[in-house]
Structures are given as structure tokens and as C-alpha cells.
Amino acid sequence: MSAVPGTSRHRPHAAWLTLVARACLVAGLGWPTLSLAGSPVEACSLPLVPGGGGLADVWAVDGGEIGNVIIADGMAYVGGDIKVVGPATGPAALVDLVTAQVIPGFPKITGPNADLDTVISDGEGGWYVAGDFTAVGGVARNRLARVLSDGSVDPGFDPGVDDEIQAMALADGVLYVGGSYSMIGGQSRTNLAALDPDTGAVSAWNPAPNSSVGAIVVQGGTVFVSGRFSAIGGQSRNLVAALDAGTGAAHPWNANVGGGNRVAAMALDGSTLFIGGVFTTVGGSSRRNLAAVDTVTAVVDGWDPGVEENTSADITALAVSAGSLYVVGRFASLGGGVPRRGGGAYEIASGVLTAWDPDIEGTVWSVTTTASSVLVGGNFRSAGGMARLNLAALDPLSGAAQAMDLPAAQSVDSLAVDGDRLLAGGSFAALGGVRRHGLAAFDLATGALAGWAPQLPPIGRVAVMARSGNVLYLGGQFTSVNGDPRSNLAAIDLVSGATLPWNPGADGLVRTLAVDGGSVYVGGEYFNIGGQARDGLAEVDAGSGLVTAWSPAAAGVTALALGPDAAFVVTGRDRSGGGGGGAAAFDRSTGAATAWLPQPAGSISALGRDNAGVLLGGNFQQVGGQNRNALAEVDGNVGAPTLWTTSFAAETTIFGMSVGSDQIAVAGSLYFDALRGSAPVGAPAAILQRDTGSPRWSASVVGAGRSVAISPAVVAVTGIFREIGRGRMLLFCRDPIFEGGFEGIATP
């Protein structure tokens, strides 16, 4: 599939300015005219989410903050801290360990901060899942749920929890649940409870640890729990305890862990309990972060694993398999100084460190095993000598990476195996799919990810893009593009993705770009650009990359819009004397500050300009002493507010906008006075009529938008969309949304 059509589409009617988040693209750059009722809207062929209000069912863009999105020549180009583009799994993904592929259809975990902290098998082909969520597969569930073997949510299991669950264990017909909470299943329980695994009913068992529980293992009639507590089951116990499975009382068993703040992991092997975490003594003996304790006597074993003596070292998870103890976490050496980064293994019989050496670049949070693999999840970039992003399958003898390569952009925090299936939980929105490094593109005819794949370094990010013809200018925080040295500022070919010679370079973060004719205006947090001293704002020749003599006294520019005679900016310096950041304008010929001072009572995040005036978007309720919520129009001379108003409610925040001749599209957390109701969060995007400010449409999903771009067929919105498990970018088809002349508004 061709990433981008071979020719650009330059339309003569592109006489308006588009500001996408913090990017400013000025008139004449080939952007199609946008219009409201009565104007043509092109047909959209993207696959749609059923009942999604025009939401396209495309792969999720996942990673950190997204800069902005640009629509050009039938493509949507997105830049940011992008790591993975893949199936929109949400924070739970079921994997076939035979094919090493994601099994589609697992119910999506959703909520304002949706993630999974712990998952276990229910022993019947289903799963218990716990974390921060409000729904599973569209069924309301508060932090704890059961997914049955057929993929449906168990209708009879709905205990509900008021705070975090960190550990679960299923044994002898009881589901033990530990964490940091005070209520579960409508009953008062502090950090630990026992539930009926079918009904979710809370039993009378109530050990009441005085701090959080992070791990649970069960052996016979004894429940071993560990965490951060110092008292449990009516007795003083430091970080680990043995409880009676019937009464919840603490057994006399007392390992007396000290010198640290938690036991995060446990694993059983016969009469030996292995414990890992952050500590320095066990039973009065020196043991750093890892120890073996007798399950009957609580006597610490003579084995000293020799975890590195570093205050940042941490054992996070343990697994016992085939005579070996697998140890993972955050450390650089084991066995008294033997290099082992992130993972190592000991032969249980001898206590000797084995040859298993996965050399994991990052932190590992979870580990589980099968007969042929050691599976690890966490926050890492490589494992077993191969690029592996947060999830890896490793050889159980050598630690070398196996073939499975299912990248996750965010942390994988919990793993559970049932037969040949693996359930992975964490904070990701997409697991599997394709790696992308800072940039990606979607074909707007099919919704498919394009082959276009310029590459930034793993820790680089694109904060802003601006287009001029077939040139795409990039700003952000990076040291190279496609392996070519570039300091925070670059230009690439829109068709091929190849790096262009343009290379001014800036010594700090570039936040905003504007292209006008032969100039690129660059705003950000830098002091030098192209070898010239400039305080956060500069004009660069679009062809040569040379910095012009224009040198305004700006600082920390975060947003930028161009007028014929002035550059309007949001800076880190408040020129009105109110403290903090503010808005300013500079003469485009001399660089001198103009009289334009709009004086909003709050912060500005986005700017736009058209023939009627300058538009301010942000988090404010007044501008120039006049009531204006989040979006205001001011004149271009002194910044006085005009009579133009909108119906945004006071809690609205706007982060990005696109300004057309007869409409304005905005992105943020949006509330309208007429639609406020009791919605807990606002819509991520909306379209307003330019002349009246009245709303024409708002996205029928919840989330926090950051930028917005529009074509005659598609609305593209970037932001955070955990509530619907869709990653960092949404595409909407305009034809079903705007049917009937754009009348009516879909409520958030």
C-alpha cells in the first residue's frame, strides 16, 4: 500500500488558516475549505464502531503525549511520543501463545484512568481482572470483574471496590483480594478480603492489615500475604505474614522483615517461601531484597542471593518453575556482583545463580512461566538481546528472546497464563501491531496504517508539525530523524518520509511552528537556534534553514498565530504585569512588541486567527474584564474582546483549535451550558459556527482532546481516550455525524 499519493493536491480555495493544537498553518498551503450546513461533505468510507456516533474503528495510536494531527492528500499524519500503533485492545489483551498473536474479542476495560494492576485465571477458562476501571465490555464494574470463558462479563460477580487492588489469589473456593482499599462488596474491609469466586459475596474473614497488600500465595490452610503493613490479623507483623485461612488470625509464624518498606513478591516451593521487595533484614539476618523463609518455622534460609547493594534496586516479581527461581525487577547485578540487568534465575536446590541472563533494559513488573517460556512484562525497551517493548517471551535456560514480539507502548503490569493463553494487563491502549517512532500516518480511505514511518530516537518526541506543500516541518525534543542528526527541529518529505537537508537546530524544546511563504516561525523553550541567540521565538528561512534578523523579545513560546503584520504568541512571560505566562504580539517587520494585550483571567493554550480577529483558547472565564469561557475573540490591535461569545461552560478547557471561514473546530475538555447535566468529563472535540459561536456538533465520546484537524470527510482528534480504550487519536466520519445539515448536537 502506498503511504502517500505521489502528487500533492493544491486547491485554489484554501484561503484560511488552520491551527492544529500548537501548530499554525497559514493560508495558501493547499488545505480544503471546511463548511457548515448547505455545503458539500464528502463521503467517508472508514469502518465505524457500532453506535459510536461516527467513530471510526481503526488501530489505536499509543504512547505518551501526542503533538498534533494534520490531514493532507487523503492521509492523517500524527506526531508525538508515539511508540505503537495497533489493535485497540485497551489495557487488557489475550494472547495465543502458540501463534504469538493477540486473540480478538476480549472485553475492553474502560474508565477515566483505565488500567489493570493484577489478573489471574479463574481455573475455568475465564479470568479475574482488577485495576482502575468503571466498565468491562460496556458493563459497569468498579475496579474488579470476572470475564467468563466465552468472553462475556460474569453478570453475577460484581463486588465493587473503593480503591486499588494489587493482588489476587484463588484457592479452595475462595478469592483473596489484597490492595489499598477500605470497602469491597459493600462491606468494610481494610486492604484484604475473601470473596465467593462466583457471587463476589464478602466473607467474614477480616485480617485488617494496617497498610497495603501487594502479594498473596496460599498453601493448605495458610494464606501468606505481603505488602507494606506492620500489623495484621491482630498481631504485629512487618511486611509479611501467615494467616489462618479460616479465621484470618495471624499464625505465630513471623519472618520479621526489616530495613525497608515493602515485600512486593512471593513464590512457594514446597516448604520454602521466597520473598522479594525492598528490605535489608529477615529474621535478624542480613538479606537485601530477596530471601528464602521456611513456611513452617519462619526461619530464614542460609542462602544469600547477593542482590546488588543499591538503594534503587527492587525485586518486583518472582516465579518458580522446573527447579529454578526466576527473579525480576529493577537491578543491575545478582549473586554478589554478577551482571544481571532486570532479571536473573537461581537453581533452587543449590542456590547458585544460573546462566539465565535476559539483560532487560528497563524495569520488569511481572513474570510467569510455561513449560517452554518465561514471560515478562514491565516498562522496558529490550529483552533477551532483541528489541522488545514492555512484553517478552524468553528462553527458560538462556534468557534469549523468543519469537513472540507484541509491543505495548505503555507498561505491562500483570501476566497470567491459562493453558496456551496469556492475559496481559497494564496501562497500554494497544498491544501488538506495529512500532512507530514519533510519527505515523493513516489512509483515510480505508483506515489502515500507512507504511510511511520516519523514525525518531526511542526517547524522542514530536511536539508539533506544520506542512508546506510536500514538506513536513517537525518540532519537538529529539536528536535525530531517520538517523540523521537533527536538534529538535527538522523537515521531512511528506511522501517518502525522508529527512530533508533543512537543519537549523534549536537547543531546547520546540513547541509551535507556523509557515508563511518562505519563512518558518519557530516557538519554544530555547535560547539558540541556527547558531543565533533567540529567546524562544525566531524566523527561519524555509529553504536554507538560516535564521533571519527578526529577533522579538519573547520567552517560552507555547502557541503561535500569524497575521499579515504581526505574530501573535503565548509566552512564558506575562507582559500585562499579572505574573506567569501571557499573550503578546510582535511586529513581523521589526520584531517590536505591539500594543496587543488581551489580558485573560487564566491560561491560554491555543491561538487562531482569521479576518474577523484573533481567537484565544484555554482555561479562563474572563478576557479584558468580559465574561468569556475557554474561547474568546479579541481584536488584532489591542486585544480587546469583541461581542462574539460561545455557550461553553466555565469548566471547559481548550487545548487546540482549527479556524475556518465559517466554522471553528476545538479540542479539549468541553462542556456546553445547555448540555452540562451530570457528565463527569467533557467531550474531546466540538465544531462551532464561526459567525455566531453556536455549537453545531460535539463528539459523542468522552476524553480530553489536545488537537483537531478536519477534512471534508473526516474529523481527527488527538488526546487521551482511556474512557473508551482508544489510545491517543480518534477519527470520526463526517457524513453520519453531520447528516441533516449539521442540526443537533450529540451529548458527551
Sequence and secondary structure as in RCSB ss.txt:
>XXXX:A:sequence
MSAVPGTSRHRPHAAWLTLVARACLVAGLGWPTLSLAGSPVEACSLPLVPGGGGLADVWAVDGGEIGNVIIADGM
AYVGGDIKVVGPATGPAALVDLVTAQVIPGFPKITGPNADLDTVISDGEGGWYVAGDFTAVGGVARNRLARVLSD
GSVDPGFDPGVDDEIQAMALADGVLYVGGSYSMIGGQSRTNLAALDPDTGAVSAWNPAPNSSVGAIVVQGGTVFV
SGRFSAIGGQSRNLVAALDAGTGAAHPWNANVGGGNRVAAMALDGSTLFIGGVFTTVGGSSRRNLAAVDTVTAVV
DGWDPGVEENTSADITALAVSAGSLYVVGRFASLGGGVPRRGGGAYEIASGVLTAWDPDIEGTVWSVTTTASSVL
VGGNFRSAGGMARLNLAALDPLSGAAQAMDLPAAQSVDSLAVDGDRLLAGGSFAALGGVRRHGLAAFDLATGALA
GWAPQLPPIGRVAVMARSGNVLYLGGQFTSVNGDPRSNLAAIDLVSGATLPWNPGADGLVRTLAVDGGSVYVGGE
YFNIGGQARDGLAEVDAGSGLVTAWSPAAAGVTALALGPDAAFVVTGRDRSGGGGGGAAAFDRSTGAATAWLPQP
AGSISALGRDNAGVLLGGNFQQVGGQNRNALAEVDGNVGAPTLWTTSFAAETTIFGMSVGSDQIAVAGSLYFDAL
RGSAPVGAPAAILQRDTGSPRWSASVVGAGRSVAISPAVVAVTGIFREIGRGRMLLFCRDPIFEGGFEGIATP
>XXXX:A:secstr
  SS SS    TT  S EEETTEEE TTSS      TTS        B TTSTTBB   EEEEEEEEEEEEETTE
EEEEEEEEEEE    SEEEEETTTTEEETT   EESTT EEEEEEE SSS EEEEEE SEETTEE SSEEEE TT
S B TT    BSSEEEEEEEETTEEEEEEE SEETTEE SSEEEE TTT  B S     SS EEEEEEETTEEEE
EES SEETTEE SSEEEEETTT  B S    EESSSEEEEEEEETTEEEEEEE SEETTEE  SEEEEETTT  B
 S        TT EEEEEEEETTEEEEEEE SEETTTEE SSEEEEETTT  B S     EEEEEEEEE SS EE
EEEEEEEETTEE  SEEEE TTT  B S    BSS EEEEEEETTEEEEEES S BSSEE SSEEEEETTT  B 
S      TT EEEEEEEETTEEEEEEE SEETTEE SSEEEEETTT  B S    BSSEEEEEEEETTEEEEEEE
 SEETTEE SSEEEEETTT  B S      S  EEEE SSEEEEEESS TTSSSS EEEEEETTT  B S    E
EEEEEEEEEETTEEEEEEEEEEETTEE  SEEEE TTT  B S    B TT EEEEEEE SSEEEEEEEE BGGG
 TT SS EEEEEEETTT  EEEE SS  EEEEEEE SSEEEEEEE GGGT TTEEEEEHHHHSTTTT S    
